């Protein structure tokens, strides 16, 4: 009887341990496969902007950010003293960790937008330079080479890849199409269309480049004007959005005895979730209002 009394819990323990081991192995395999595919895809996109980061390093940074976010959010919203606190902190920690796991992709999108903005700014001056080169008797390929030799990154990098593609056997039109799809600039699309039209119909590229350059500069001037007029609204949105976070952090320092039980309670977690949702909705509304396409 005594042996049976100890045998049943032992069998249950062995079963749960085996189940936990198999589940952990399955999760580890899935996480490894996901991080590998995600890291390789992100690394290829970083290479498109001439940033060569090994996929393994991207995966390590992503998991480090996810682990840090999980620990911080768990300590803020959960507790190890109760089952409810463990589940609450674990749930919000997993959500925060999942979002932090995509941190390299967020950084990539930010760098792409900044690089594209620099490319568009440089394109206006480059078109004038190419127009002057064509007036001096250069061919269109030599005009591109002059930009690569005298220009600044990122436009010199993209034009250099374009020239390399033409030298290894790709046709001029295909290389232009590849350049257009790789950069993703609407202004460059206009330039590519002008070059293709001029090559087929024999138009005057120098005048076309000068007109496109003038159009780009005027559009950039209007965009800067819009950003100046909406700067106050953007600042208000940032201040209002970060104010609850700053107040919460200040109260945690001033009176942690009041804030920690509140954040660990069900009502506190619900309030934090609702406030976060309202802040995100407000940020999206403000972004929609102040984002004006030119």
PyMOL commands that set and color helices and strands:
alter all, ss='L'
color gray80, all
select helices_A, chain A and resi 2-48+55-77+83-100+103-135+140-150+155-167+172-183+186-201+205-229+231-254+256-264+266-290
alter helices_A, ss='H'
color red, helices_A
deselect
rebuild
show_as cartoon
